[in-house]
Amino acid sequence: MEEPPLLASTSRATASVASSSSANCPDPMDEGPSVSVPGLPFAEQLRAAGRGASSGSPGGPEAQVQALASISRGIYPLARAEALRGLAAVLETADAPGGVVELCHGCAVGLMRDEDEGVRLASVRLIALCADKLNTREGSDGNGDNQTDIMFLQRVSEGVLLQSLSKKVIKPNTGSGSIIKGEKVPPKLIYPCAAGIFAHGIEDEFHQVRTAACKSLGALSKLSAQYAQKALDLLMGMMNDDTEAVRLQTLQALFHMATYGCLTVQEMHMHMFLGLLVDMNASIRDATRKILGLVNLPKLQMFKSAIDVLITSLEKHQEEQEIYSVLFSVGKNHGNFSANIAKHLAKEISMPSDGELILDKPRIKALLIVSISVAFSDDKHNKRDIPEVIFSHAISLLGKISCAIGEVVDQNSLLSYFCQRTGIPFWETKLPSRESEGCSVETVADIRPRIEKTVKSTKCLDEVLTMQSVKSIIETVERTWTIRKSCNIRDVRNILRTCKEELRILASNSSGSTGAFLSFLCEYLDAVQFIVEILRSFQLDNSYDLGPTSPDILLEKLDTSIRRMKCCYAGFNRGMEIQVCELALLANLFGLSKVGIQSKLVLDKLHWVINRLDCLCADGSCELSYFSREIKKAFNANFVGHDIFTLLELFHPKPTTDYGMLKTISADLQVRDNDPENSSTYVCGLPVAVSLYISLCNISSQDRLWLRMIVGESIQHTFLELSSFGGNDEVKSCSTIIPFYATPMACSFVLRACLVMECPYGSVSIRQECNRGPSGSIIELSDELDVYFVCTKRR
């Protein structure tokens, strides 16, 4: 017989539950002290009926819930438990509105302390189901989280939360209730069992318990400002915990508090925060920086202390990007304090000490980022007060500042803003006066249409702004060379390294001749750094040093760098080639100082470079530098009466910014169907075939290219006929199979392949290549590629 429709009316629902209870529950006089035995006849009926039946009932879920709620207040434990399970079934089968969920939750809360265990278990399950319903509805109306908090505080008031932090029982204040997100929550009595829950939890001997306590402290902090402040005191004490997991969870809890705006840092907490910024653990430092980027520091001295410790961490750890981002966030959040930093920094830059290269110190770079952050703050008055000198020097640090800012504004618009603030003209019409107040997203939206009017104007603008940054970097390199003797060698290295990083960032956003020139400048700075290291080695008389700083290795690196500048770029103008020749002169002088002036090989190379310089300056369009003229005089006099070390001191780097139609010569090498998990097979003692795809860029017909293959100590060079490549003068490519003959007698081996090009340019290298390979010096055009082989099984 088909079961009738479920709960057609309130009376029918009541009758059904009553009959169900009568059928399944014994007379109260026969009940013993045992707990109720869970039975699910009514809940099963509700679930079996489904959503369609409930929706067709005249009263709807509200009537069902009201009927079941009245039954839950009955005298029989089994009936109360069954009513709670029936409420759960209604929530599961019906699209219950918020009022129904709250009514079910209130009913369950009232039975949480029922004397019957089965009733208490059913109430807990119903509360969990109510929470799930609210969380599901949170995505649609955004009120789920708010209602969950209010329902939680119906059981746990602010007083209970505070009691959980104190081991001493606090006398309840029944005269006031809690206010959560604008809604009044009635006061509740404090349960003594809550006393010191978290105070004991953070002192537990097991780190898992301490970790869980810290997590809960942070999660509950958003419910009460007073609770959050007292919880902060406990959490700060946990930062000295011996277990790293506890410390990280503590920082996560603090970050949670900062996200909800309930973390107020006081002076007594600053010492702990600042110590964590220079912690030996990188995860601890990173988590602390994230918190610092969100909190409010109420006093200028606290702000300055945080900036100073971040700078100390910057000098100690290689975490520039992360620290610069935090410096920008902290500066932006405290615009008035950052403006104070900007004014003092402007005075320091304008009046530097004699012989001190201020701009390349990590401290100055960090303070520049803090100063620039004022332009992104909400303080309009301070935006207009940033000194112009701050923006002019910020151009040379564009890459670092752009990375620190992130996606707030793109690098192109940021550079445009810097130039506009420093008075550098780059548009025919001036920007509106309102844009001078600061750099914001709205300002970028106004700038972008102007930049994108035509492709031609955009390209010219980019090149002008890029070259402005390049000139600033070149000036920094020249100043560094001037003061290299009076500075610590580590500071000089850091300055040159920073300049190269800035050039690489600019090169990554450039193309064509500009990109090739920026790449060439990076090679030039590599050579300058090697020269500085070699001169220092001579100055300290470290002729017998071993390792990467020995003069022989540094000289070989310098030689390689010079060869790359000469042979990896096409379309040189005279000025650029003269620069490379002067570096070659210096490198040959270093060679003479090592092997003596009687070395015919080095003298021949020096003679070749001098003749090349004479040819470049023959028509009078260019002049030899004082350094080149003195070297030529000494060479003609067989270095009689000339001290080589005195001649070395005459060199002064001065890169040109006139690059003409410069192009980069490059190559790419790829292996087909081969990787560590898909090795090619071979037979020991027999040649193997290497299937390759080769692409060449800006290679001329006069260039001589070789494929170099190395296995162990065996080296094989195979000459590449350019006539077999298809394409045009700019890009050529081909697929080819090249045999390698010196296969080892082994189960497997790795072959290293690379494209190299002969470089017939004067250099100091004295290495002799194999008779069956390239003649003279070579340079690598591609990255070295690994090719994997495995021996076939013997039959």
C-alpha positions in Angstrom: 0.0 0.0 0.0 1.4 3.4 -1.0 2.4 5.6 1.8 0.2 8.7 2.1 1.6 12.2 1.6 3.7 13.4 4.4 2.6 16.1 6.9 -0.3 17.5 4.9 -1.1 19.7 7.9 0.2 20.6 11.3 -2.3 18.4 13.0 -1.4 15.4 10.8 2.3 16.0 11.5 1.6 16.1 15.3 -0.5 13.0 15.1 2.1 11.1 13.0 4.9 11.9 15.5 2.7 11.0 18.4 1.8 7.7 16.9 5.4 7.0 16.0 6.5 7.8 19.6 3.7 5.6 21.0 4.7 2.7 18.8 8.4 2.9 19.6 8.5 4.2 23.2 7.5 2.2 26.2 5.3 3.6 29.0 7.3 6.0 31.2 6.6 3.9 34.3 8.5 1.0 32.5 11.5 3.1 31.5 14.7 2.4 33.3 17.7 4.6 33.8 19.3 3.6 30.5 19.7 6.0 27.7 17.3 6.2 24.8 17.8 3.8 22.0 18.0 5.7 18.7 15.2 4.9 16.4 14.6 6.5 13.0 11.1 5.7 11.8 9.9 9.3 11.5 13.2 10.6 10.2 13.2 7.8 7.6 9.6 8.7 6.6 10.7 12.4 6.1 13.6 11.5 4.0 11.7 8.9 1.9 8.9 11.4 1.2 11.4 13.8 -0.4 11.4 17.4 -1.2 8.4 17.2 -3.5 6.1 16.1 -0.8 7.2 18.7 1.7 6.8 21.4 -0.8 3.3 20.4 -1.5 2.2 20.6 2.2 0.0 23.6 3.0 2.1 24.6 6.0 5.5 24.2 4.4 8.7 23.5 6.4 7.8 26.2 9.0 4.7 24.3 10.1 6.7 21.0 10.3 9.4 22.6 12.3 7.0 24.2 14.8 5.2 20.8 15.3 8.5 19.0 15.8 9.8 21.7 18.1 6.8 21.3 20.4 7.4 17.5 20.5 11.1 18.1 21.4 9.9 19.7 24.6 8.0 16.5 25.6 8.7 14.4 28.7 9.9 11.3 26.8 13.6 11.1 25.9 13.0 8.9 22.8 10.3 11.4 21.6 12.7 14.3 22.1 15.5 12.6 20.2 13.2 11.5 17.4 11.9 15.1 17.1 15.4 16.4 16.7 16.1 13.8 14.1 12.9 14.8 12.4 14.1 18.5 12.3 17.3 17.3 10.7 15.3 15.4 8.1 13.2 18.5 7.4 16.4 20.6 6.8 17.9 17.9 4.6 14.8 17.5 2.4 13.5 21.1 2.2 14.9 24.4 1.0 14.5 25.9 4.4 14.6 29.7 4.8 16.8 31.4 7.4 14.1 31.6 10.0 13.6 27.8 9.9 17.3 27.1 10.3 17.5 29.5 13.3 14.4 27.8 14.9 16.0 24.4 14.5 19.3 25.7 15.9 17.5 27.2 18.9 15.7 24.0 19.6 18.9 22.0 19.4 20.8 24.4 21.7 18.1 24.1 24.3 18.6 20.3 24.5 22.4 20.4 24.6 22.3 19.8 28.3 19.6 17.2 28.3 20.0 14.4 30.8 19.6 11.8 28.0 22.7 11.0 26.0 20.7 10.2 22.8 19.0 13.5 22.9 22.3 15.3 23.4 23.8 13.4 20.4 20.9 14.3 18.2 21.1 18.0 19.2 24.8 18.1 18.3 24.1 16.6 14.9 21.3 19.1 14.3 23.6 22.0 15.2 26.2 20.8 12.8 23.6 20.5 10.0 22.4 24.1 10.8 25.9 25.3 10.4 26.3 23.6 7.1 23.1 25.1 5.8 24.3 28.6 6.8 27.7 28.1 5.2 26.0 26.9 2.0 23.8 30.0 1.9 26.8 32.3 2.6 27.9 32.3 -1.0 24.5 33.6 -2.2 23.7 36.3 0.3 26.9 36.9 2.2 25.2 36.6 5.6 26.2 33.1 6.4 29.3 33.9 8.3 27.5 36.6 10.3 24.7 34.3 11.3 27.1 31.6 12.2 29.0 34.0 14.5 25.7 35.1 16.2 24.5 31.5 16.7 27.9 30.6 18.2 27.7 33.5 20.6 24.2 32.3 21.7 26.1 29.6 23.4 29.5 31.3 23.9 29.3 35.0 24.9 32.2 37.4 25.0 32.5 36.7 28.7 33.0 33.0 28.0 35.7 33.8 25.5 37.5 36.0 28.0 37.2 33.3 30.6 38.9 30.8 28.3 42.0 33.0 28.4 42.1 33.3 32.3 42.7 30.5 34.7 40.9 32.4 37.4 37.1 32.3 37.2 35.8 35.8 36.2 32.6 37.1 37.8 30.0 37.5 35.1 28.7 41.0 34.2 25.0 40.3 33.6 24.2 43.9 32.9 25.5 44.0 29.4 25.5 41.7 26.4 27.8 41.4 23.3 27.5 43.2 20.0 28.6 41.1 17.0 28.6 42.9 13.6 25.9 45.3 14.7 23.6 42.8 16.3 22.9 42.6 20.0 23.6 39.3 21.7 22.0 38.8 25.2 24.4 38.3 28.1 25.1 34.7 29.2 26.5 33.3 32.4 30.1 32.1 32.3 30.7 28.4 32.7 33.5 27.7 35.1 34.6 24.8 32.9 35.8 27.3 30.3 38.3 28.8 32.7 41.8 28.8 31.3 41.1 26.5 28.3 43.6 28.4 26.1 45.9 29.4 28.9 46.4 25.7 29.7 46.4 24.8 26.0 49.4 26.9 25.1 51.3 25.4 28.0 50.6 21.8 27.1 53.6 19.4 26.8 52.5 18.2 23.3 53.2 20.6 20.5 50.1 19.5 18.6 48.0 20.8 21.4 49.9 24.1 21.6 49.5 24.4 17.8 45.8 23.8 17.9 45.4 26.4 20.8 47.2 29.0 18.8 45.0 28.3 15.7 41.8 28.7 17.7 43.0 31.9 19.4 43.4 33.5 16.0 40.1 32.2 14.6 38.1 33.5 17.5 39.7 36.9 17.6 37.4 38.4 15.0 34.4 37.9 17.4 35.5 40.3 20.1 38.0 43.2 20.1 38.7 42.8 23.9 39.3 39.1 23.4 41.6 39.8 20.5 43.8 42.1 22.5 44.1 39.6 25.4 44.7 36.8 23.0 47.5 38.8 21.4 49.4 38.8 24.7 49.3 35.0 24.8 50.2 34.6 21.2 53.3 36.8 21.5 54.5 34.6 24.3 54.3 31.6 22.0 56.8 33.2 19.6 59.5 31.8 21.9 58.3 28.2 21.6 60.9 25.6 20.8 58.9 24.0 18.1 58.9 25.6 14.6 55.4 24.4 13.8 54.0 26.2 16.9 55.8 29.4 15.9 54.5 29.3 12.4 50.9 28.6 13.5 51.2 31.5 15.9 52.2 33.8 13.0 49.4 32.4 11.0 47.0 33.3 13.8 48.4 36.8 14.0 48.0 37.1 10.2 44.4 36.0 10.5 43.9 38.7 13.2 45.6 41.4 11.0 43.4 40.4 8.1 40.2 41.1 10.1 41.7 44.3 11.4 41.8 43.2 15.1 45.6 43.1 15.5 46.8 46.2 17.4 50.6 46.2 17.8 51.9 48.1 20.8 55.4 49.2 21.7 55.8 46.2 24.1 55.2 43.9 21.1 57.7 45.5 18.7 60.8 43.9 20.2 59.4 40.5 19.4 58.2 41.4 15.9 61.5 43.0 15.0 63.4 40.0 16.2 61.4 37.7 14.0 62.2 39.8 10.9 65.9 38.7 11.2 65.1 35.1 12.3 67.4 32.4 11.0 64.3 30.5 9.6 63.2 31.9 6.2 59.5 30.8 6.8 59.4 32.7 10.0 60.8 35.8 8.4 58.4 35.6 5.5 55.3 35.1 7.7 56.4 38.1 9.9 56.8 40.3 6.9 53.3 39.5 5.7 51.9 40.5 9.1 53.9 43.8 9.2 52.5 44.7 5.8 49.0 44.7 7.2 49.3 46.2 10.7 49.1 49.8 11.8 52.0 51.3 13.6 50.7 54.2 15.7 54.0 55.9 16.4 56.8 57.3 14.1 59.5 55.6 16.2 57.8 52.2 15.8 57.6 52.8 12.0 61.3 53.8 11.8 62.4 50.7 13.9 60.5 48.4 11.6 62.1 50.0 8.5 65.6 49.8 10.0 65.2 46.1 10.9 63.8 45.3 7.4 66.9 47.0 5.9 69.1 44.9 8.2 67.4 41.8 7.0 67.9 43.0 3.4 71.6 43.3 3.9 71.8 39.9 5.7 69.5 37.7 3.6 69.1 37.4 -0.2 65.4 38.2 -0.2 65.3 41.5 -2.0 61.9 41.1 -3.8 60.0 40.0 -0.7 61.5 42.8 1.5 61.0 45.5 -1.1 57.4 44.5 -1.4 56.9 44.7 2.4 58.7 48.1 2.5 56.3 49.4 -0.1 53.3 48.1 1.8 54.4 49.5 5.1 55.3 52.8 3.6 51.9 53.0 1.7 50.0 52.3 4.9 51.8 55.0 6.8 51.9 57.9 4.3 52.6 60.6 6.8 55.6 58.7 8.3 56.9 57.8 4.8 56.8 61.4 3.8 59.1 62.2 6.8 61.5 59.6 5.5 61.4 61.1 2.0 62.3 64.5 3.2 65.3 63.3 5.2 66.4 61.0 2.3 66.3 63.9 -0.2 68.7 65.9 2.0 71.0 62.9 2.3 71.1 62.4 -1.5 71.6 66.1 -2.3 74.5 66.5 0.1 76.5 63.2 -0.1 79.8 62.7 1.7 83.0 63.0 -0.4 83.8 59.9 -2.4 80.7 58.0 -1.2 78.4 56.3 -3.6 75.2 56.6 -1.7 72.6 55.4 -4.1 74.0 51.9 -4.4 73.7 51.1 -0.7 70.8 48.7 0.3 69.7 51.2 2.9 69.2 54.0 0.3 67.4 51.7 -2.1 65.1 50.6 0.6 64.4 54.2 1.7 63.7 55.2 -1.9 61.0 52.5 -2.2 59.5 53.7 1.1 59.6 57.3 -0.1 58.0 56.4 -3.5 55.2 54.6 -1.6 53.8 58.0 -0.5 52.5 58.5 -4.0 50.2 55.5 -3.6 48.9 56.4 -0.1 45.6 58.1 0.7 47.4 61.2 2.0 46.9 63.7 -0.8 48.9 66.5 1.0 52.0 64.4 1.4 51.9 63.3 -2.3 52.6 66.8 -3.4 55.4 67.2 -0.9 57.7 64.4 -2.2 61.0 66.1 -3.3 61.8 65.9 -7.0 65.2 64.4 -6.3 63.5 61.2 -5.0 61.8 60.6 -8.4 64.9 61.4 -10.4 66.9 58.8 -8.5 64.1 56.3 -8.5 64.3 55.9 -12.3 67.6 53.9 -11.9 65.7 51.5 -9.6 62.7 51.2 -11.8 62.9 47.4 -12.0 63.0 46.9 -8.2 60.3 49.5 -7.5 58.0 48.0 -10.1 58.4 44.5 -8.6 57.8 45.9 -5.1 54.6 47.6 -6.3 53.3 44.5 -8.0 50.1 44.8 -10.1 49.1 48.2 -8.7 50.6 49.9 -11.7 52.5 48.6 -14.7 56.2 49.5 -15.2 55.6 51.6 -18.3 53.2 53.9 -16.6 55.3 54.1 -13.5 58.3 55.3 -15.5 56.1 57.8 -17.2 55.0 59.1 -13.8 58.6 59.4 -12.6 59.6 61.4 -15.6 56.6 63.7 -15.3 57.5 64.4 -11.7 61.1 65.2 -12.6 60.2 67.4 -15.5 61.5 65.1 -18.3 59.4 65.9 -21.4 57.9 63.0 -23.1 54.5 64.3 -24.5 53.7 67.3 -26.6 51.0 68.4 -24.1 51.4 68.5 -20.4 49.5 66.2 -18.1 46.5 67.6 -16.2 47.5 69.2 -12.9 45.5 66.7 -10.8 47.9 63.9 -11.8 50.7 65.6 -10.1 49.2 64.7 -6.7 50.2 61.1 -6.9 50.4 58.0 -9.0 47.2 56.0 -8.7 45.2 53.5 -10.7 43.1 56.4 -12.0 46.2 58.2 -13.1 47.4 55.1 -15.0 44.0 54.9 -16.7 44.5 58.5 -17.9 48.1 57.9 -19.0 47.4 54.7 -21.0 45.2 56.2 -23.8 47.9 58.8 -24.4 50.6 56.2 -24.7 48.6 54.0 -27.1 47.6 56.7 -29.6 50.0 55.4 -32.3 52.5 52.5 -32.4 55.2 54.9 -33.5 54.9 57.4 -30.7 54.7 54.5 -28.1 57.9 53.0 -29.5 59.8 56.3 -29.4 58.5 57.0 -25.8 59.7 53.6 -24.6 63.2 54.1 -26.1 63.5 57.6 -24.6 62.5 56.4 -21.1 64.7 53.3 -21.3 67.7 55.3 -22.4 67.1 57.7 -19.5 67.5 54.7 -17.1 70.5 53.4 -19.0 72.3 56.7 -18.7 71.7 56.8 -15.0 73.1 53.2 -14.7 76.2 54.1 -16.8 76.8 57.1 -14.5 76.7 54.8 -11.5 79.2 52.4 -13.1 81.6 55.3 -13.9 81.4 56.6 -10.3 81.9 53.1 -9.0 85.1 52.8 -11.0 86.4 56.1 -9.7 86.0 55.1 -6.1 86.8 51.4 -6.4 90.1 51.8 -4.4 88.5 53.6 -1.5 85.5 51.2 -1.2 85.2 47.7 0.1 85.3 45.2 -2.8 82.1 43.7 -1.6 80.3 47.1 -2.0 81.7 47.4 -5.5 80.4 44.0 -6.4 77.0 44.7 -5.1 76.8 48.0 -7.1 77.8 46.3 -10.3 75.5 43.4 -9.7 72.6 45.7 -9.1 73.3 47.6 -12.3 73.3 44.4 -14.3 70.0 43.3 -12.7 68.4 46.6 -13.7 69.8 46.3 -17.3 68.4 42.7 -17.5 65.0 43.9 -16.4 65.0 46.6 -19.0 66.3 44.2 -21.7 63.5 41.7 -20.9 61.0 44.5 -21.8 62.8 45.6 -24.9 63.3 44.2 -28.4 65.2 44.8 -31.6 68.3 47.0 -31.5 67.5 48.4 -28.0 67.2 44.9 -26.5 70.5 43.9 -28.2 72.2 47.0 -26.8 71.0 46.3 -23.3 72.3 42.8 -23.6 75.6 44.1 -24.8 75.8 46.4 -21.8 75.3 43.5 -19.5 78.3 41.8 -21.1 80.3 45.0 -20.8 79.5 45.2 -17.0 80.6 41.6 -16.6 84.0 42.6 -18.1 84.3 45.6 -15.8 83.6 43.5 -12.8 86.3 41.0 -13.9 88.8 43.9 -14.4 88.0 45.2 -10.9 88.7 41.7 -9.4 91.9 41.3 -11.4 93.2 44.7 -10.3 92.4 44.0 -6.7 94.3 40.6 -7.0 97.3 42.5 -8.4 97.1 45.1 -5.7 97.1 42.4 -3.0 99.7 40.4 -4.9 97.4 37.3 -4.9 99.2 35.7 -7.8 99.0 32.2 -6.4 95.3 32.3 -5.3 93.3 29.3 -6.2 89.6 29.0 -6.9 87.2 31.3 -8.7 89.0 34.5 -7.7 92.5 33.4 -8.9 94.0 35.7 -11.6 94.2 33.0 -14.2 90.5 32.1 -13.9 89.5 35.8 -13.8 91.6 36.5 -16.9 90.0 33.6 -18.8 86.5 34.9 -17.8 87.5 38.4 -19.0 88.7 36.9 -22.3 85.4 35.0 -22.8 83.4 38.2 -22.0 85.3 40.2 -24.6 85.0 37.5 -27.3 81.2 37.4 -26.7 80.9 41.2 -27.1 82.8 41.1 -30.4 81.3 37.9 -31.9 77.8 37.6 -30.5 76.6 41.0 -31.9 76.2 42.2 -35.5 75.9 45.7 -36.8 78.6 47.3 -34.6 79.3 51.0 -35.1 82.9 52.3 -34.7 82.3 53.7 -31.2 81.2 50.3 -29.8 84.0 48.4 -31.5 86.6 50.8 -30.1 85.2 50.1 -26.7 85.7 46.4 -27.2 89.2 46.9 -28.5 90.2 48.9 -25.5 89.0 46.1 -23.3 91.1 43.7 -25.4 94.1 46.0 -24.9 93.6 45.9 -21.1 93.2 42.1 -21.2 96.4 41.7 -23.1 98.2 44.0 -20.6 97.1 41.6 -17.9 98.5 38.8 -20.0 101.8 40.5 -20.3 101.9 41.1 -16.5 101.4 37.4 -16.0 103.7 35.8 -18.6 106.2 38.7 -19.2 106.8 41.0 -22.1 108.8 38.4 -24.0 105.6 36.4 -24.8 105.3 36.5 -28.5 101.8 35.1 -28.5 100.5 37.9 -26.3 102.5 40.6 -28.1 101.1 39.4 -31.5 97.5 39.7 -30.1 98.3 43.2 -28.7 99.7 44.2 -32.1 96.6 43.0 -33.8 94.3 45.1 -31.5 96.4 48.2 -31.9 96.3 47.9 -35.7 92.5 47.5 -35.6 92.2 50.6 -33.5 94.3 52.5 -36.0 92.0 51.4 -38.8 88.9 52.5 -36.9 90.3 56.0 -36.3 92.1 56.4 -39.7 89.5 58.7 -41.2 89.5 61.0 -38.2 85.8 60.4 -37.3 87.0 58.9 -34.0 90.0 59.5 -31.7 92.1 57.1 -29.7 91.7 57.6 -26.0 94.6 58.5 -23.8 94.8 55.0 -22.6 95.1 53.6 -26.1 97.6 56.2 -27.2 99.9 55.4 -24.2 99.6 51.6 -24.9 100.6 52.2 -28.5 103.6 54.3 -27.4 104.8 51.6 -25.0 104.3 48.9 -27.6 106.4 50.8 -30.2 109.1 51.2 -27.6 109.0 47.5 -26.6 107.8 48.7 -23.2 111.2 50.1 -22.4 110.7 52.8 -19.7 107.0 51.9 -19.3 105.6 50.2 -16.3 102.7 47.9 -17.1 100.9 48.4 -13.8 101.0 52.2 -14.4 99.5 51.7 -17.8 96.7 49.6 -16.3 95.6 52.5 -14.1 95.0 54.6 -17.2 92.0 52.6 -18.2 88.6 54.1 -17.5 85.3 52.5 -18.6 82.9 54.8 -20.5 80.2 52.8 -22.3 78.7 54.6 -25.3 74.9 54.9 -25.7 75.0 55.2 -29.5 74.2 51.6 -30.7 72.9 52.1 -34.2 71.3 49.0 -35.8 72.8 46.4 -33.4 71.6 42.8 -33.6 72.1 39.8 -31.3 73.7 36.7 -32.7 72.2 33.6 -31.1 71.3 29.9 -31.7 69.0 27.4 -30.2 69.6 23.6 -30.0 66.9 21.1 -29.4 67.0 17.3 -29.3 64.1 15.2 -30.6 62.4 12.4 -28.6 64.9 12.3 -25.8 64.7 13.0 -22.1 65.8 11.2 -18.9 62.7 9.0 -19.0 62.9 8.4 -22.7 66.6 7.6 -23.5 67.8 6.7 -26.9 69.3 3.2 -27.4 72.8 2.4 -28.6 75.2 -0.6 -29.1 78.5 -0.3 -27.2 81.4 0.5 -29.5 79.2 1.6 -32.4 78.4 5.2 -33.4 75.0 6.7 -32.3 72.8 9.0 -34.2 71.8 12.3 -32.5 68.6 13.8 -33.9 68.7 17.6 -33.5 66.7 20.7 -34.5 68.9 23.8 -34.9 67.8 27.4 -35.3 70.1 30.4 -35.9 69.5 34.1 -35.6 71.5 36.8 -37.5 74.2 34.4 -38.6 76.1 35.5 -41.7 77.6 33.3 -44.4 81.1 34.1 -43.2 80.5 32.7 -39.7 81.9 29.2 -39.0 79.7 27.1 -36.7 80.5 23.8 -35.1 78.5 21.3 -33.0 80.5 20.2 -30.0 79.6 16.9 -28.4 81.3 15.7 -25.2 81.1 12.4 -23.4 83.5 12.1 -20.5 86.9 13.1 -21.8 86.0 12.5 -25.5 85.2 15.7 -27.5 83.9 15.7 -31.1 83.4 18.7 -33.2 81.2 18.6 -36.3 81.3 21.4 -38.8 77.8 22.8 -39.8 77.3 23.8 -43.5 75.1 26.9 -43.5 73.9 26.1 -47.0 71.9 23.2 -45.5 69.8 25.7 -43.4 66.6 27.1 -44.7 65.2 30.6 -43.9 66.4 34.1 -44.5 69.3 36.3 -43.3 67.7 36.8 -39.9 66.5 33.3 -39.0 67.7 30.0 -40.3 66.8 26.5 -39.2 67.2 22.9 -40.0 66.6 19.4 -38.7 69.6 17.1 -38.9 71.0 13.8 -37.6 74.7 13.8 -36.6 76.6 10.7 -35.6 78.8 10.5 -32.5 81.6 8.0 -32.8 83.3 7.7 -29.4 80.5 5.8 -27.6 81.7 4.4 -24.2 81.6 0.8 -23.1 78.9 1.4 -20.5 75.3 0.6 -19.7 74.3 4.2 -20.3 75.8 7.7 -20.8 74.9 11.3 -21.2 76.1 13.3 -24.2 76.5 17.1 -23.8 75.9 19.0 -27.0 76.4 22.7 -27.7 76.7 25.0 -30.7 80.0 27.0 -30.9 81.3 29.6 -33.3 84.9 30.4 -34.2 86.0 33.8 -33.0 89.1 35.1 -34.9 89.3 38.2 -32.7 92.4 39.1 -30.7 92.3 37.6 -27.2 94.6 36.4 -24.5 93.5 32.8 -24.6 96.4 30.5 -25.0 94.4 27.3 -25.3 95.0 25.2 -28.4 92.0 23.4 -29.9 92.0 19.9 -31.4 93.3 19.6 -34.9 89.9 18.3 -36.0 87.9 21.1 -34.5 87.7 24.9 -34.7 90.8 27.0 -35.2 91.5 29.7 -32.7 89.2 30.8 -30.0 85.5 29.9 -29.8 82.3 31.1 -28.1 79.3 29.2 -27.1 76.1 30.3 -29.0 73.6 28.0 -27.3 73.1 26.4 -23.9 74.6 23.0 -23.4 72.1 20.3 -24.0 72.0 16.8 -22.4 71.2 13.8 -24.6 70.5 10.5 -22.8 71.5 7.0 -24.1 71.0 3.5 -22.7 72.7 0.4 -24.0 70.4 -2.3 -25.6 70.2 -5.7 -24.0 72.6 -8.4 -25.3 71.0 -11.3 -26.9 
